[in-house]
Amino acid sequence: MRLKGKVALITGAGGGIGGESALLFAAEGAAVVVSDVDEAAGKRVAAAIVQAGGRAVFVRADVSKSADCEAMVRAAETNFGRLDVLMNNAGIMDSDDDDAMKTPEAVWERTLAINVKGVYLGCKHGIPALLRAGGGAVINVASFVATLGAATPQLAYTASKGAVLSMTRELAVIHARQNVRVNALSPGPLRTELLMKFLNTEAKRQRRLVHIPMGRFGEAKEMAKAALFLASDDSSYMTGGNLLVDGGITAAYVTPE
């Protein structure tokens, strides 16, 4: 078991990447704090872990609120005694997100509050807990659009994921000698509810698919396996990295400097 004896906190763990990661981390031996703003979804994931013989608790948290982030970290230490892995996964993609002219200010502000401030607050409260445990791993979920940009306009989301990537690099440097590793996971286009709600027509889906060398959308389970690598000691010499799991899309379109 690659996470035996570890305690992991995953935000946005009620489904998608977060839900699959919670199930996989638990199967690999971790006790998991399942955090989500969707109470019913989060409780289902936590219950599935317990039913399978694992250890999990659910904590409702809006990651844009400092008190909620503090509470979810406290839940990890109260229930399981420590925190070893922090996965800042919670994020939104609003269907009204578009280019600079069309994106409403409210959509911009809400997207950055959850996708960027949520990562900052997770680290603000989570990194001290990792330090109390003697070190650990932070996984910040970014996106391939932070490197490439999106074919279908989604300016607020793209900007937010670029910020996550920059934050990851700086935090990695700051904490490199404190036994805290900070890496980003950048998924490509996935067959998740989040993206399918945004790509809500066949034309939009095909416009995205045509750019992917593998010719298909990725699956949340595939991202969970990549997250497991970043959470485990298998990535012990990796910090400040950006793990692109994107079906080859950035390799096809990004020119090396």
MOKAVEN-V983851 format. One record per residue. SS is DSSP state (H for helix, E for strand, L for the rest). PHI is phi in degrees with one decimal (* if undefined). OMEGA is omega in whole degrees, 0 to 359 (none if undefined). Layout:
[[SS PHI OMEGA] [SS PHI OMEGA]]
This chain:
[[L * 189] [L -82.0 179] [L -125.8 182] [L -58.7 178] [L 81.4 181] [L -91.8 175] [E -120.8 183] [E -119.6 174] [E -117.9 182] [E -124.9 176] [L -89.6 183] [L 60.6 188] [L -93.4 180] [L -79.5 180] [L 179.4 177] [H 58.7 181] [H -58.8 183] [H -63.8 180] [H -65.4 179] [H -65.7 178] [H -67.3 178] [H -60.0 180] [H -64.6 181] [H -70.0 179] [H -59.9 179] [H -65.4 179] [H -64.0 179] [L -92.3 171] [L 106.0 182] [L -82.5 163] [E -83.7 190] [E -123.4 167] [E -92.7 180] [E -91.9 182] [E -116.7 177] [E -163.7 174] [L -79.2 177] [L -88.1 187] [H -64.4 182] [H -64.0 181] [H -66.2 180] [H -63.7 179] [H -65.3 178] [H -63.2 180] [H -66.4 179] [H -61.0 180] [H -65.5 179] [H -64.1 178] [H -64.9 180] [H -63.7 180] [H -62.3 179] [L -83.8 178] [L 97.3 180] [L -94.6 179] [E -117.6 180] [E -160.4 170] [E -133.2 176] [E -103.5 174] [E -132.7 176] [E -74.0 180] [L -148.8 168] [L -94.3 189] [L -67.8 177] [L -81.7 181] [L -113.8 184] [H -60.0 182] [H -62.8 179] [H -67.8 179] [H -66.8 176] [H -62.4 182] [H -67.7 182] [H -70.2 176] [H -69.3 178] [H -61.3 179] [H -62.8 178] [H -63.3 182] [H -72.3 180] [H -70.1 184] [H -83.0 188] [H -125.4 171] [L 89.0 184] [L -170.2 171] [L -139.3 182] [L -114.2 183] [E -134.6 176] [E -117.7 179] [E -113.4 178] [E -84.6 187] [L -110.1 186] [L -57.3 179] [L -166.7 178] [L -129.2 172] [L -136.9 186] [L -81.7 181] [L -66.7 177] [L -90.4 177] [L -69.5 186] [L -150.4 178] [L -86.2 185] [L -63.4 183] [L -79.1 188] [L -100.2 183] [L -70.3 178] [L -64.7 180] [H -58.7 181] [H -63.7 178] [H -67.1 177] [H -57.1 185] [H -67.0 180] [H -67.8 180] [H -61.9 180] [H -71.1 179] [H -63.2 182] [H -86.0 188] [H -76.1 181] [L -108.1 180] [H -61.1 179] [H -62.6 177] [H -69.5 177] [H -57.5 182] [H -69.6 175] [H -59.7 179] [H -71.3 180] [H -56.4 182] [H -96.5 184] [H -82.4 182] [H -62.2 175] [H -57.4 178] [H -69.1 176] [H -61.4 179] [H -64.3 178] [H -64.6 180] [L -86.0 180] [L 94.5 178] [L 128.5 180] [E 167.1 185] [E -125.4 172] [E -112.6 176] [E -120.6 177] [E -104.3 182] [E -82.5 178] [L -103.5 179] [L -171.2 175] [L -59.4 181] [H -68.8 176] [H -67.0 179] [H -98.6 192] [H -109.1 192] [L 87.5 187] [L -108.6 177] [L -67.9 176] [L -98.7 187] [L -54.5 179] [L -156.2 194] [H -58.8 182] [H -63.4 180] [H -63.4 181] [H -61.4 178] [H -62.5 181] [H -64.8 181] [H -74.7 172] [H -62.5 178] [H -65.4 178] [H -61.0 180] [H -64.7 179] [H -65.3 178] [H -61.4 180] [H -59.7 181] [H -62.0 182] [H -67.7 179] [H -63.0 178] [H -62.0 180] [H -67.3 182] [H -59.9 189] [H -105.6 186] [H -59.3 182] [H -97.5 177] [H -111.4 179] [L 64.1 175] [E -116.8 178] [E -97.9 181] [E -127.8 180] [E -130.7 175] [E -104.8 171] [E -112.7 182] [E -113.7 177] [E -71.1 167] [L -83.8 179] [L -63.7 185] [E -117.5 174] [L -85.0 177] [L -119.5 180] [H -58.6 181] [H -57.8 183] [H -76.8 182] [H -66.0 175] [H -68.8 179] [H -78.1 177] [L -86.3 193] [L -91.6 172] [L -133.9 179] [H -62.9 179] [H -62.3 178] [H -66.0 181] [H -65.3 180] [H -68.2 178] [H -63.0 178] [H -76.8 184] [H -63.6 184] [L -62.1 182] [L -88.7 186] [L -94.4 181] [L -54.7 180] [L -76.2 172] [L 74.8 180] [L -150.7 172] [L -76.7 175] [E -76.7 180] [L -116.8 181] [H -57.9 179] [H -62.5 179] [H -68.0 178] [H -70.7 178] [H -61.4 179] [H -66.1 176] [H -67.6 178] [H -62.9 178] [H -60.1 177] [H -58.7 181] [H -69.4 181] [H -78.6 188] [L -92.3 178] [H -72.2 176] [H -61.4 180] [H -106.9 188] [L -62.3 179] [L -108.3 182] [L -119.0 172] [L -149.6 183] [L 75.1 184] [L -90.5 176] [E -127.5 182] [E -85.8 180] [E -87.0 179] [E -122.8 200] [L -135.3 179] [L 67.1 177] [L 92.1 187] [H -64.1 181] [H -73.7 178] [H -62.7 183] [H -77.6 190] [H -122.2 181] [L -95.7 179] [L -88.7 178] [L -59.4 180] [L -76.2 none]]
